[in-house]
Amino acid sequence: MTMNTRFRKATLLMSIALAIGFLVSCASSPERVPTLSDMTASQWNATVEKHIPDAQRAGNLKQLGQELAALQESLSRDVTELSDKAIALNVNYDATKEEARQLITDFAVKRKAALEKYRDIIFAMRREASADEWKALTK
């Protein structure tokens, strides 16, 4: 392997590691909007009970809230896992561009599916509540 090829490989891997580091740091910025995972299950359940008089809809919202919290925790773990794998890949001097591409591709596919599920849960929750109830729940 020539010196130029090694330099390009090192530059690519460093760029990927920096991009991932940037994404991870943005994901944990202090200005983020509080999410359902920031609330405890009991807080969410109490809020639902306070604003949703119908027991059936309240039960559905509680269940959807728990699913959303679990999904948010999963998304957070995925970012941590990506960061760990990117660091390990960067440490491995013999790592290839294809390994780096595959790491990013796998993450993107997994993330897309999770975000679609996230969207579906939010809309399912909104279908269970009126506009005023939804506003009260998300205060």
VODREN-622508 format. One record per atom (N, C-alpha, C): x, y, z; residue in three letters. Coordinates in pm, whole numbers, plus 50000, padded with zeros to 5 digits. Layout:
N
XYZALA...
***
This chain:
139
500854988350000MET500005000050000MET500905012450000MET500615021649911THR501445033549902THR501095043150014THR501995052550036MET501785062550141MET500545070950112MET500305074149984ASN499145082149946ASN497845074849978ASN497785061949952THR496585053949981THR496345053250131THR497385051250209ARG497235050950354ARG496735064450407ARG497265075150351PHE496835088450393PHE495355090550363PHE494915086650243ARG493505088050206ARG492615079750298ARG493055067750328LYS492285058850415LYS492185064950555LYS493285069650607ALA493285075750740ALA492415088250742ALA492485096150638THR491685108250629THR490195104950623THR489835094850545LEU488425090850535LEU487915085950670LEU488645077450735LEU488205072150864LEU488115083150969LEU489045092350968MET488995103251063MET487785112151034MET487495114450907SER486335122550870SER485045115950916SER484955102950898ILE483765095650942ILE483635096451093ILE484735094351165ALA484705094851311ALA484285108751359ALA484805119251294LEU484415132751332LEU482945135551302LEU482465130551187ALA481055132451153ALA480155125451255ALA480525113451292ILE479745106051391ILE479805113251526ILE480985117851563GLY481115125451687GLY480255137751687GLY480195144451573PHE479345156351561PHE477875152651578PHE477445141951512LEU476055137651525LEU475705133951668LEU476615126951734VAL476375122851872VAL476325135051963VAL477225144551942SER477215156352028SER475975164852004SER475475165251882CYS474235172551855CYS473045165651920CYS473085152651921ALA471975145151980ALA471885147352129ALA472985151052191SER472965152852336SER473165167452375SER472785176652286SER472975190752316SER472055194752431SER472485204152514PRO471685207952630PRO470405215452594PRO470255219852470GLU469085227552430GLU467975218652375GLU468095205752387ARG467095196752329ARG465765198052401ARG464725194652329VAL463365195152383VAL463155182852471VAL462605184452589PRO462345172852674PRO461425162952603PRO461685150352619THR460905139952554THR460195131552658THR459365122452608LEU458625113652698LEU459555105352784LEU460715101452731SER461625093352811SER462175100952930SER462065114352928ASP462485122353042ASP461475121453157ASP460275117453125MET459235116253228MET459225101753276MET458925099853400THR458775086153449THR457425080753407THR457305067653412ALA456045061453375ALA454905066453463ALA455175068253589SER454105072853679SER453685087153646SER454625095653607GLN454275109253568GLN453395109353444GLN453785101253345TRP453005100553222TRP451605095353253TRP451525084653330ASN450225078853363ASN449345088853439ASN449935096253532ALA449185106253608ALA448675117453517ALA449515121553425THR449115132153331THR447965127453243THR448065115153195VAL446995109653111VAL445705108653192VAL445795103453313GLU444595102053396GLU443945115553426GLU444765125653442LYS444265139053474LYS443495145253356LYS443955142653234HIS443395149653118HIS442515141153028HIS442515128153045ILE441715119452959ILE440655112453045ILE439405116553036PRO438365110853121PRO437955096553082PRO438065093052957ASP437645079952909ASP438725069452942ASP438335059353018ALA439295049153064ALA439925041552947ALA439165038652845GLN439675031252729GLN440795039252659GLN440505051852628ARG441505060252561ARG442705062752652ARG442455064552780ALA443555066752875ALA444475054552878ALA443885042752880GLY444685030452878GLY445525029252752GLY444905032552639ASN445635032152512ASN446795042152512ASN446535054152563LEU447595064352567LEU448735060352661LEU448395054352773LYS449435049752866LYS450315039352798LYS449685029852730GLN450445019352662GLN451335025152552GLN450765034052471LEU451545040452365LEU452695048652422LEU452445055252535GLY453505062952601GLY454665054052644GLY454335042352696GLN455395032952738GLN456185027952617GLN455485025352507GLU456155021052384GLU457085032052333GLU456615044452340LEU457425055652294LEU458665057352381LEU458515056152510ALA459665057452601ALA460685046452573ALA460225034252551ALA461135023252521ALA461855025652388ALA461135030852290LEU461745033552160LEU462785044652172LEU462505054952251GLN463475065652269GLN464745060552336GLN464595051952432GLU465775045952496GLU466555037552396GLU465855030452310SER466495022352207SER467275031152109SER466685042452069LEU467375051751979LEU468645057052044LEU468575060052170SER469745064952243SER470845054252247SER470435041952274ARG471415030852276ARG472045028852139ARG471255030552033ASP471775029051897ASP472875039151868ASP472675051551912VAL473695061851889VAL474965058551967VAL474805053952090THR475965050052171THR476695038352105THR475955028652056GLU476545017051988GLU477295021351862GLU476705030451785LEU477365035551665LEU478665042351702LEU478635050451804SER479835057451848SER480925047551888SER480555037451965ASP481535027352008ASP482125019951888ASP481265016351793LYS481755009151674LYS482635018051588LYS482295030851577ALA483105040151498ALA484475042051562ALA484505042751693ILE485785044051763ILE486635031551740ILE485995019851753ALA486725007351730ALA487225006451587ALA486435010951493LEU486845010751352LEU487995020351329LEU487945031751393ASN489005041651378ASN490315036751438ASN490235029251547VAL491435023951611VAL492095013251524VAL491275005951450ASN491764995251363ASN492385001451238ASN493685001751231TYR494365008051119TYR494085000850988TYR493774988050995ASP493514980150874ASP492054980650830ASP491244988650895ALA489834989750858ALA489724995350716ALA488704990850646THR488524995150508THR487405005450496THR487375011950380LYS486295021450352LYS484965014150353LYS484955001950301GLU483714994350294GLU483174991450435GLU484044988550529GLU483604986250668GLU482964998950725GLU483575010350696ALA483025023050744ALA481685025950678ALA481615023850547ARG480355025950476ARG479265016750530ARG479615004250554GLN478634994650603GLN478134998550742GLN479025003450825LEU478635008050959LEU477595019150950LEU477855028850865ILE476935040050848ILE475625035450783ILE475725026850683THR474525021750615THR473635014050712THR474235005150791ASP473454997350888ASP472765006450988ASP473485016451035PHE472895025951131PHE471735033451067PHE471925038150945ALA470875045850877ALA469615037550856ALA469775024950817VAL468615016150796VAL467885013950928VAL468655010851032LYS468055008451164LYS467365021151215LYS468005032351199ARG467475045051247ARG466195048851172ARG466185046551040LYS464995049850960LYS463795041851008LYS463975029151029ALA462865020651075ALA462375025251213ALA463295028451301ALA462915032951435ALA462185046251431ALA462635055351346LEU461975068351336LEU460585067251273LEU460425057851181GLU459085055551125GLU458145050151233GLU458655041151315LYS457855035851425LYS457525047151525LYS458485055651553TYR458295067151642TYR457155075951590TYR457215079151461ARG456165087251398ARG454805080551412ARG454765067551386ASP453495060251394ASP452915060551536ASP453765059351636ILE453305059751775ILE452755073551809ILE453445084051767ILE452985097751794ILE451605099951730ILE451435095851606PHE450145097851541PHE449065089151604PHE449405077151650ALA448435068751720ALA448015075551851ALA448965081651919MET448645088852042MET447725100652013MET448015107751906ARG447195119451872ARG445785115451833ARG445625103551774ARG444275098851738ARG443445095751863ARG444105092751973GLU443405089252098GLU442965101652175GLU443475113352139ALA443175125552217ALA442625136552126ALA441785144852183SER441325156652110SER442475166752105SER442275177352027ALA443325187652016ALA443625193852152ALA442595196752230ASP442805202752362ASP443475192952458ASP443045180352451GLU443675170152538GLU445145168252501GLU445405168052371TRP446795166352326TRP447665177952373TRP447125189852363LYS447855201752409LYS448165200552559LYS447195196152636ALA447385194552781ALA448405183552810ALA448375172852735LEU449315161652758LEU450755165352726LEU450935173852628THR452305177052583THR452855189952642THR452165195652739LYS452645207652806LYS453885204552885LYS
***
